[in-house]
Amino acid sequence: MANLRIQFLAFDGCPLAEAAKKSLDEAVGPLGLGSYEVIDILDPNTPDELKNWGSPTILVNGRDVTGGKPGNNVGCRVYPGPLKVPDSMTIAKVLREEAAR
């Protein structure tokens, strides 16, 4: 799983960022993946291709863990389901799929 690029995209003050980060932490821990990039999508130094994703977004090798696409501007992102963010099982599944490629 060493070839995985995991990016957590959010901005300060996003009400769902902490819940999404918790799901991501729960997914990477058991798989032995200790770190990932945390990217502030409002930072002027953030690459333009990352700025139009909603906050929070989790990308694995550039692929959104829920199959979403970037929007046209920065905004909050609410996912379907009771957590309103991707659950750890969904994230872990994408991590395993990407690692197998």
N, C-alpha and C positions, 0 to 999 in steps of 0.2 A: 504494500500500500504506500510505498515511498514515493510513487509518481503522482500523488494526488495534490492538487492545488486547491485548497479550501479557503474561500473568502467569505467573511461575514460583513455584509454591507448594512450600514445603519447611520443614523445621525443622532447627535446628542438631543435628548428630550423625546425621542420616539417612544410612545407608550408600550409598544410591543417588543422592543429590542431586547429587554432583559429576558422575557419568556422565550424568545427565539434563541438567544445565546444559551440559555439553560438546556433547551432541546439539543442544540448542537454539541454542547459539552457532554451530555448524556450519550450521544451517538459516538463521538470520537474516543471517549475514554475506554470502553470495552474493546474497541478495535485497535488499541495501542497507538492511536494518533494523538499526540499531545498538543500540537499547536496548529494554529490557523491564522490567516491574516485578518485583522480587524481594520476595516476601511470606513472612514467617515466620508459619506457621499457628498457632504457640503464643503469639504476641504477643497480649496482652489487647486491644490496639487493633485487631486484625485483624477485619474484619466477619464476623459469624456465618456468613454464607452461604459463606465461604471456609474456615472452620475444619474442616469435616468431609471435606474432600478429603484423600486420603492423600498422603503425602510420598514422592517428588516427584510433582507434577502440573503440567502445562503447559496453560493455558487460552488460547484465542484468541477474543476477543470473547465470553468466557464459556463457550465450547465446549471440552470436553476433547479433546485432539488424538487420542485413541484411542477416543472415543465413550463413555468411562466416565461414571459418575454419582457424586456425593458419597456417602459412607457415613454412618454414624451417630455416628462419633467420630474422633478423630485417630489415625493409625497409619501404619506404613510401607506403601508400595505397591510391589509387584513386578509388572512387566509380563511377559507371555509373550514368549518369544524369547531369543536368546542374550545380548543386552545387558542384559536385565531392566529396560530403560527404553525409551521411544520412540526410534527411530532418526531421524537428521536428515532422511531422505527423507520419512518419515511426517509429521514436523512441517512441512517445507517445503510438502508437498501441501496440508495444512490451511491454511497461511498464504495460499497462492495461491487456494484456494477461497473463503476468507473475504474476501480482497481483491477478488474478482470479484463479490461480492454487492452 
